[in-house]
Amino acid sequence: MKKRLTSFLLAACMMLPLSASAWAAEHPQMEGEEDVTLQPSYGVRSKQSGSNGTLIVTLDPGHGGKDSGATEEWNGTTAMEKDINLKIALACREELSKYAGVKVYMTRDDDTFLELSDRVRYAQSVNAELMVSMHINSSDNSSAQGELVIVPNGNYRPELLEESKKTASRVLSNLESLGLRNRGYLQRNSSENTYPDGSKADYYSILRNSTMANIPSMIIEHAFISNYNDYTKYLSSDDMIQKMGQADAKAIVAAYHLHLKSNNSAASKGDAPFEDIYTTDWYYAPVVFAYQHSLMTGTSDSTFSPQDTLTRAMAVQTLYNYSGKPETADSNRFSDVKQGDWYCKAVSWAAENGVTAGTSETTFSPNDLVTREQFAALLYRFKNGQQTQCSLDAFADANDVSDWAKDAVKWAVNNKILSGSKMNDGTLMLLPRSGATRAETAVMLERMVENVK
């Protein structure tokens, strides 16, 4: 088993992941798979830092092979859930293929049977950051109809519930716009299983094991196959099935701010290699500036990931780049920064020059996220900024600025590096403790270069 797993991991590293069915064939499971609970994973499964700029989604068409799922006979035709689930997932994948910055894997793309935990294991193997399981509902009550989304109970790793609901809320709204009755969210606890912290586990294996794997997840029940109206209007029509899959895709698109592939990107214009930066974006020019002046690179060969939050490693790397990458030791005192890490020299340089210290005497925490006031403080120290009497009274949240960051924030405002964000009601906010996105970072860097000599 260990040898087969190693072979699989090597294949994955070569960007040639096995199909889910092939993965399951190499990892045979015992009977009673529905009751299996995976060991907890503590790896990062977040769009913020887990995907090199590309959102990785696993679509899971429920049932398959020997497991037909819910079945119903209408007008002499036997409808099987497994077939409808697959059609919805394929339509979702096709719609997502039109967008930049997303990579889609499917647990099955044919009539294949997979155990429930194998589906999550496969999602883990491709480093999924979102697990969406497609299903059709059924009930002994033939009048039951509509759509609902089953989400994690939030007892363990509640942040995964919040991340899941970013997409799930939009799924509910999009399907409702097709005419389906919106039945809202469903959460269900297991009567026997518990999470590592002792809290009640999720009843549904997909959600329970995705939570253990640290992956946001949901189960979409699109309509009731047992309801004649739902069947005839939605499930018997390939056109409506396709629209439901597209509705799921558009929910993901909206939740993660994906852009259509177009001739309006920085890549198509030849300004930068990024397919996810568009001429209509307010940060287009600063991102191009940061790239062309070698201050920032992409998170992959073709993505910049403008909405991702800056990490500590990224922050010091930008300033190291700006300084011309001076020679420095490729080693340092931090136990969590290894020689050869892409940010190792930048961290050493930053520590040597007092730009930033570690989060403790022995750790740097390179993957910790950076707030707007923290990045302003980095720039302030980097530029040997001077105290200023600049007032922050124009900002409604001026009192939210941490005491240790006030001099830096005032300096940044005075030098027009920070200008605040205008809310819908016209209120001007600094948002000092919000994460600094990569797009905002590019803007601040450009302003620093232009305004602070």
Secondary structure as UniProt FT lines:
FT   HELIX           2..13
FT   TURN            14..15
FT   HELIX           20..26
FT   HELIX           33..35
FT   TURN            47..49
FT   TURN            52..53
FT   STRAND          55..61
FT   TURN            65..66
FT   STRAND          71..74
FT   TURN            75..76
FT   STRAND          77..80
FT   HELIX           81..96
FT   TURN            97..98
FT   STRAND          99..100
FT   STRAND          102..106
FT   HELIX           116..125
FT   TURN            126..127
FT   STRAND          130..137
FT   TURN            142..143
FT   STRAND          147..150
FT   HELIX           158..177
FT   TURN            178..179
FT   STRAND          182..186
FT   STRAND          189..194
FT   TURN            196..197
FT   STRAND          200..202
FT   HELIX           205..212
FT   TURN            213..214
FT   STRAND          217..224
FT   TURN            225..226
FT   HELIX           228..230
FT   HELIX           231..235
FT   HELIX           238..255
FT   TURN            256..257
FT   STRAND          259..260
FT   TURN            263..264
FT   HELIX           266..269
FT   TURN            275..276
FT   TURN            279..280
FT   TURN            282..283
FT   HELIX           284..292
FT   TURN            293..294
FT   TURN            306..307
FT   HELIX           312..322
FT   TURN            323..324
FT   TURN            335..336
FT   TURN            339..340
FT   TURN            342..343
FT   HELIX           344..352
FT   TURN            353..354
FT   TURN            366..367
FT   HELIX           372..382
FT   TURN            383..384
FT   TURN            393..394
FT   TURN            396..397
FT   HELIX           398..400
FT   HELIX           403..405
FT   HELIX           406..414
FT   TURN            415..416
FT   STRAND          421..422
FT   TURN            424..425
FT   STRAND          428..429
FT   TURN            432..433
FT   HELIX           438..451
//
